[in-house]
Amino acid sequence: VMIPLLACAMAPATRPSRLVAMCWIVVATIGTFLLAAPYTLIDLPTFLNQFARLSAEYRTAAKFDDPVWLIYLKHLRNALQWPGSIIVAAGVTLGAFKVVAGPERAKWALITVFPLIYFRFISNQTLFFGRYLLPLLPFLSLLGAAAIAELVRQFRRTPVAPVVRNAAIVALTVVAIGPPAYTSIAFNSNAAKVWTTEQAYTWMMTQVPAGAKVALESRQILLPRETYDAMYLPQLRLRPFEYFRDRGVEYLVASSQCYGPYFEKDGPQKYPTEYADYVRIFSLAQEVARFTPSAEHPGPELRILKLNKVTQ
């Protein structure tokens, strides 16, 4: 909703007035949301309960070696590679300059302001995923293209032979498109493989009896509700082992995406409490299956643990 509001705010000729138009934008946004998600009102208690659950996950304290904004920048660098990242950075800089000093401030504001504000918004969360960057990509692509177009215009003003100039333009375009295209193709190729999550899911569907109560870290594996009584936690260590035992939980599924940082390198020294929590869980429960990632089977390491009826 921010982009149409911004466009409206920067268009003095809006009729009947900018304020009225902004109000209609907000009304249309709410109406469209309810049209697309009518059970927000039809089943309001469930919506509020699930919204509260998700809000609680976002309020969970988290510890990271790097600030969230830097981790997101690393995600972008991995996707765009260094050449694409430099071009996008140049585009964002160009856009910010045009917003301040350019003759077409409104146009440049529409593609520059949103990614900056949105990036700040997601960087201020304690729960983050690389996919949260997806809304930024169209804007970053446009800004990167604008930076290349500006550089091409500068090339054309230089007294360089057309052949050299055209070759430089082609090379610049290839550098901008090639690495991200390779990253995208590699990602799709990797996604087509059998991941450790799929291996664990298949194992559980055949080895874990129907009706069993299972506690899983995160939501990487979603068990069918009609078959299993599953509960999902951000991390297993957030509950004492007795919590699972007293509630009749029969299986635990631990993911290295959750416990991994506490077991790597100097993790036990950095996070002694978290490390001790997981060591206790792993020692008190019986490991019945482990799925370790490899070139053929990417994904997190998954440990499936079974709780005995009586645990000392």
Residue pairs with C-beta under 8 A, 6 or more apart in sequence:
1 25
1 26
1 29
2 113
2 114
2 117
3 110
3 114
4 25
5 22
5 25
5 26
6 109
6 110
6 113
6 114
7 106
7 110
8 14
8 18
8 21
8 22
8 25
9 18
9 22
10 105
10 106
10 109
11 18
11 106
12 18
14 21
15 21
33 40
34 40
34 41
39 46
39 47
40 47
41 47
57 127
57 234
58 125
58 126
58 127
59 126
60 126
60 127
60 234
61 126
62 126
62 127
63 271
64 71
65 261
66 74
67 123
68 122
68 123
68 124
68 125
68 126
68 128
69 119
69 120
69 123
71 128
72 119
72 122
72 123
72 128
72 130
72 132
72 133
75 130
75 133
76 85
76 88
76 133
76 136
76 140
77 85
78 183
79 133
79 180
79 183
80 88
80 140
80 179
80 180
80 183
81 179
81 180
81 182
81 183
82 179
83 175
83 176
83 178
83 179
84 144
84 175
84 176
84 179
84 180
87 144
87 147
87 148
87 175
87 176
88 140
88 143
88 144
88 147
90 144
90 147
91 140
91 142
91 143
91 144
91 145
91 146
91 147
92 112
92 115
92 116
92 140
92 143
94 143
94 146
94 147
94 150
95 108
95 111
95 112
95 143
95 146
96 112
96 116
98 104
98 105
98 108
98 112
99 105
99 108
99 109
99 112
99 113
102 108
111 139
111 142
111 143
111 146
112 139
112 143
114 139
115 136
115 139
115 140
115 143
118 135
118 136
119 136
122 128
122 132
122 133
125 132
144 176
148 172
148 173
148 176
151 172
152 169
152 172
155 165
155 168
155 169
156 165
158 165
160 168
190 298
193 296
193 297
193 298
194 296
194 297
195 297
195 298
195 299
196 291
196 292
196 293
196 297
196 298
196 299
196 300
196 301
196 302
197 220
197 221
197 299
197 300
197 302
199 291
199 297
199 302
200 221
200 253
200 289
200 291
200 302
200 304
201 221
201 223
203 289
203 291
203 304
204 214
204 221
204 223
204 251
204 253
204 304
205 227
207 288
207 289
208 214
208 228
208 250
208 251
210 227
210 228
211 227
211 228
211 229
212 228
212 229
212 250
212 251
213 228
213 229
213 230
213 231
213 247
213 248
213 249
213 250
213 251
214 223
214 228
214 229
214 230
214 231
214 249
214 250
214 251
214 252
214 253
215 230
215 231
215 232
215 233
215 236
215 239
215 244
215 249
215 251
215 252
215 253
216 223
216 230
216 231
216 232
216 233
216 252
216 253
216 255
217 232
217 233
217 234
217 235
217 236
217 253
217 254
217 255
217 257
217 258
217 259
218 232
218 233
218 234
218 255
218 257
218 258
219 232
220 255
220 257
220 300
221 253
221 302
222 230
223 230
231 249
233 239
234 258
235 258
235 259
236 252
236 254
236 258
236 259
236 278
236 281
237 259
237 274
237 277
237 278
237 281
241 280
241 281
241 284
241 285
241 311
244 252
244 307
245 307
245 311
249 307
250 306
250 307
251 304
251 305
251 306
251 307
252 281
252 285
252 304
252 305
252 306
252 307
253 302
253 303
253 304
253 305
254 278
254 281
254 282
254 302
254 303
254 305
255 300
255 301
255 302
256 263
256 300
256 301
256 302
257 300
259 278
260 300
260 301
261 267
261 271
262 268
262 271
262 274
262 275
262 278
263 275
263 278
267 275
268 275
281 305
282 303
282 305
284 311
285 305
285 306
285 307
285 308
285 311
286 305
286 306
286 307
286 308
287 303
287 304
287 305
287 306
288 304
288 305
288 306
289 303
289 304
290 301
290 302
290 303
290 304
291 297
291 299
291 301
291 302
292 301
293 299
293 300
293 301
